[in-house]
Amino acid sequence: MAQATTIQLEKETVEHLKEAKEYQEQTYNALIEKMITVFEMVKKNNQYDRFLHQIQKQKMKELWDNKEDEEWENV
């Protein structure tokens, strides 16, 4: 291990980490590194999803915001 440091965690957090281990010998460092990798991937995907949502929102407004639909609402 390159350099190590001590961090303070609540006991409940340590219990969650123990439960999250994929195998008994997995170190907390390896587990946290994997969690960070997964989090970064999810974070990127959410940004992509938000981007798509913004594009779709304009198109949906074009499709749904028209006089024909408004007339049907009043029938």
PyMOL commands that place a pseudoatom at each C-alpha (Angstrom):
pseudoatom trace, name=CA, resn=MET, resi=1, chain=A, elem=C, hetatm=0, pos=[0.000, 0.000, 0.000]
pseudoatom trace, name=CA, resn=ALA, resi=2, chain=A, elem=C, hetatm=0, pos=[1.395, 3.396, -0.971]
pseudoatom trace, name=CA, resn=GLN, resi=3, chain=A, elem=C, hetatm=0, pos=[0.365, 5.739, 1.806]
pseudoatom trace, name=CA, resn=ALA, resi=4, chain=A, elem=C, hetatm=0, pos=[-2.285, 5.174, 4.401]
pseudoatom trace, name=CA, resn=THR, resi=5, chain=A, elem=C, hetatm=0, pos=[-4.343, 7.545, 6.473]
pseudoatom trace, name=CA, resn=THR, resi=6, chain=A, elem=C, hetatm=0, pos=[-6.863, 7.201, 9.234]
pseudoatom trace, name=CA, resn=ILE, resi=7, chain=A, elem=C, hetatm=0, pos=[-10.418, 8.372, 8.732]
pseudoatom trace, name=CA, resn=GLN, resi=8, chain=A, elem=C, hetatm=0, pos=[-13.206, 8.497, 11.263]
pseudoatom trace, name=CA, resn=LEU, resi=9, chain=A, elem=C, hetatm=0, pos=[-16.391, 6.635, 10.401]
pseudoatom trace, name=CA, resn=GLU, resi=10, chain=A, elem=C, hetatm=0, pos=[-19.516, 6.092, 12.397]
pseudoatom trace, name=CA, resn=LYS, resi=11, chain=A, elem=C, hetatm=0, pos=[-19.912, 2.518, 13.621]
pseudoatom trace, name=CA, resn=GLU, resi=12, chain=A, elem=C, hetatm=0, pos=[-23.082, 2.170, 11.547]
pseudoatom trace, name=CA, resn=THR, resi=13, chain=A, elem=C, hetatm=0, pos=[-21.104, 3.087, 8.409]
pseudoatom trace, name=CA, resn=VAL, resi=14, chain=A, elem=C, hetatm=0, pos=[-18.497, 0.442, 9.218]
pseudoatom trace, name=CA, resn=GLU, resi=15, chain=A, elem=C, hetatm=0, pos=[-21.292, -2.120, 9.602]
pseudoatom trace, name=CA, resn=HIS, resi=16, chain=A, elem=C, hetatm=0, pos=[-22.666, -1.138, 6.188]
pseudoatom trace, name=CA, resn=LEU, resi=17, chain=A, elem=C, hetatm=0, pos=[-19.190, -1.563, 4.705]
pseudoatom trace, name=CA, resn=LYS, resi=18, chain=A, elem=C, hetatm=0, pos=[-18.879, -5.020, 6.284]
pseudoatom trace, name=CA, resn=GLU, resi=19, chain=A, elem=C, hetatm=0, pos=[-22.223, -6.033, 4.787]
pseudoatom trace, name=CA, resn=ALA, resi=20, chain=A, elem=C, hetatm=0, pos=[-21.262, -4.621, 1.375]
pseudoatom trace, name=CA, resn=LYS, resi=21, chain=A, elem=C, hetatm=0, pos=[-18.105, -6.693, 1.039]
pseudoatom trace, name=CA, resn=GLU, resi=22, chain=A, elem=C, hetatm=0, pos=[-18.190, -9.023, -1.936]
pseudoatom trace, name=CA, resn=TYR, resi=23, chain=A, elem=C, hetatm=0, pos=[-15.945, -11.536, -0.201]
pseudoatom trace, name=CA, resn=GLN, resi=24, chain=A, elem=C, hetatm=0, pos=[-14.629, -11.862, 3.341]
pseudoatom trace, name=CA, resn=GLU, resi=25, chain=A, elem=C, hetatm=0, pos=[-11.004, -10.944, 2.572]
pseudoatom trace, name=CA, resn=GLN, resi=26, chain=A, elem=C, hetatm=0, pos=[-11.904, -7.796, 0.599]
pseudoatom trace, name=CA, resn=THR, resi=27, chain=A, elem=C, hetatm=0, pos=[-10.275, -4.773, 2.193]
pseudoatom trace, name=CA, resn=TYR, resi=28, chain=A, elem=C, hetatm=0, pos=[-12.230, -1.645, 2.966]
pseudoatom trace, name=CA, resn=ASN, resi=29, chain=A, elem=C, hetatm=0, pos=[-9.876, 0.223, 0.644]
pseudoatom trace, name=CA, resn=ALA, resi=30, chain=A, elem=C, hetatm=0, pos=[-10.688, -2.093, -2.279]
pseudoatom trace, name=CA, resn=LEU, resi=31, chain=A, elem=C, hetatm=0, pos=[-14.403, -1.907, -1.486]
pseudoatom trace, name=CA, resn=ILE, resi=32, chain=A, elem=C, hetatm=0, pos=[-14.412, 1.895, -1.300]
pseudoatom trace, name=CA, resn=GLU, resi=33, chain=A, elem=C, hetatm=0, pos=[-12.422, 2.167, -4.556]
pseudoatom trace, name=CA, resn=LYS, resi=34, chain=A, elem=C, hetatm=0, pos=[-15.007, -0.032, -6.288]
pseudoatom trace, name=CA, resn=MET, resi=35, chain=A, elem=C, hetatm=0, pos=[-17.851, 2.026, -4.797]
pseudoatom trace, name=CA, resn=ILE, resi=36, chain=A, elem=C, hetatm=0, pos=[-16.221, 5.205, -6.103]
pseudoatom trace, name=CA, resn=THR, resi=37, chain=A, elem=C, hetatm=0, pos=[-15.885, 3.705, -9.586]
pseudoatom trace, name=CA, resn=VAL, resi=38, chain=A, elem=C, hetatm=0, pos=[-19.540, 2.658, -9.618]
pseudoatom trace, name=CA, resn=PHE, resi=39, chain=A, elem=C, hetatm=0, pos=[-20.636, 6.042, -8.260]
pseudoatom trace, name=CA, resn=GLU, resi=40, chain=A, elem=C, hetatm=0, pos=[-18.694, 7.891, -10.963]
pseudoatom trace, name=CA, resn=MET, resi=41, chain=A, elem=C, hetatm=0, pos=[-20.284, 5.748, -13.685]
pseudoatom trace, name=CA, resn=VAL, resi=42, chain=A, elem=C, hetatm=0, pos=[-23.766, 6.355, -12.283]
pseudoatom trace, name=CA, resn=LYS, resi=43, chain=A, elem=C, hetatm=0, pos=[-23.073, 10.055, -11.985]
pseudoatom trace, name=CA, resn=LYS, resi=44, chain=A, elem=C, hetatm=0, pos=[-22.021, 10.248, -15.635]
pseudoatom trace, name=CA, resn=ASN, resi=45, chain=A, elem=C, hetatm=0, pos=[-25.120, 8.323, -16.696]
pseudoatom trace, name=CA, resn=ASN, resi=46, chain=A, elem=C, hetatm=0, pos=[-27.391, 10.649, -14.759]
pseudoatom trace, name=CA, resn=GLN, resi=47, chain=A, elem=C, hetatm=0, pos=[-25.894, 13.638, -16.537]
pseudoatom trace, name=CA, resn=TYR, resi=48, chain=A, elem=C, hetatm=0, pos=[-26.483, 11.915, -19.853]
pseudoatom trace, name=CA, resn=ASP, resi=49, chain=A, elem=C, hetatm=0, pos=[-30.065, 11.101, -18.855]
pseudoatom trace, name=CA, resn=ARG, resi=50, chain=A, elem=C, hetatm=0, pos=[-30.667, 14.718, -17.853]
pseudoatom trace, name=CA, resn=PHE, resi=51, chain=A, elem=C, hetatm=0, pos=[-29.253, 15.862, -21.187]
pseudoatom trace, name=CA, resn=LEU, resi=52, chain=A, elem=C, hetatm=0, pos=[-31.611, 13.537, -23.071]
pseudoatom trace, name=CA, resn=HIS, resi=53, chain=A, elem=C, hetatm=0, pos=[-34.526, 14.635, -20.940]
pseudoatom trace, name=CA, resn=GLN, resi=54, chain=A, elem=C, hetatm=0, pos=[-33.900, 18.283, -21.845]
pseudoatom trace, name=CA, resn=ILE, resi=55, chain=A, elem=C, hetatm=0, pos=[-33.838, 17.427, -25.545]
pseudoatom trace, name=CA, resn=GLN, resi=56, chain=A, elem=C, hetatm=0, pos=[-36.990, 15.325, -25.275]
pseudoatom trace, name=CA, resn=LYS, resi=57, chain=A, elem=C, hetatm=0, pos=[-38.818, 17.983, -23.289]
pseudoatom trace, name=CA, resn=GLN, resi=58, chain=A, elem=C, hetatm=0, pos=[-38.683, 20.442, -26.186]
pseudoatom trace, name=CA, resn=LYS, resi=59, chain=A, elem=C, hetatm=0, pos=[-39.819, 17.812, -28.697]
pseudoatom trace, name=CA, resn=MET, resi=60, chain=A, elem=C, hetatm=0, pos=[-42.690, 16.711, -26.440]
pseudoatom trace, name=CA, resn=LYS, resi=61, chain=A, elem=C, hetatm=0, pos=[-43.810, 20.314, -26.119]
pseudoatom trace, name=CA, resn=GLU, resi=62, chain=A, elem=C, hetatm=0, pos=[-43.872, 20.580, -29.918]
pseudoatom trace, name=CA, resn=LEU, resi=63, chain=A, elem=C, hetatm=0, pos=[-45.910, 17.388, -30.178]
pseudoatom trace, name=CA, resn=TRP, resi=64, chain=A, elem=C, hetatm=0, pos=[-48.388, 18.065, -27.395]
pseudoatom trace, name=CA, resn=ASP, resi=65, chain=A, elem=C, hetatm=0, pos=[-48.738, 21.821, -27.400]
pseudoatom trace, name=CA, resn=ASN, resi=66, chain=A, elem=C, hetatm=0, pos=[-51.004, 22.247, -30.401]
pseudoatom trace, name=CA, resn=LYS, resi=67, chain=A, elem=C, hetatm=0, pos=[-54.546, 23.387, -31.134]
pseudoatom trace, name=CA, resn=GLU, resi=68, chain=A, elem=C, hetatm=0, pos=[-55.809, 19.927, -32.104]
pseudoatom trace, name=CA, resn=ASP, resi=69, chain=A, elem=C, hetatm=0, pos=[-55.021, 18.550, -28.655]
pseudoatom trace, name=CA, resn=GLU, resi=70, chain=A, elem=C, hetatm=0, pos=[-56.547, 21.581, -26.969]
pseudoatom trace, name=CA, resn=GLU, resi=71, chain=A, elem=C, hetatm=0, pos=[-59.765, 21.079, -28.939]
pseudoatom trace, name=CA, resn=TRP, resi=72, chain=A, elem=C, hetatm=0, pos=[-59.995, 17.462, -27.760]
pseudoatom trace, name=CA, resn=GLU, resi=73, chain=A, elem=C, hetatm=0, pos=[-59.713, 18.587, -24.164]
pseudoatom trace, name=CA, resn=ASN, resi=74, chain=A, elem=C, hetatm=0, pos=[-62.835, 20.717, -24.566]
pseudoatom trace, name=CA, resn=VAL, resi=75, chain=A, elem=C, hetatm=0, pos=[-64.991, 18.052, -26.234]
for i in range(1, 75): cmd.bond("trace and resi %d" % i, "trace and resi %d" % (i + 1))
show_as sticks, trace
zoom trace
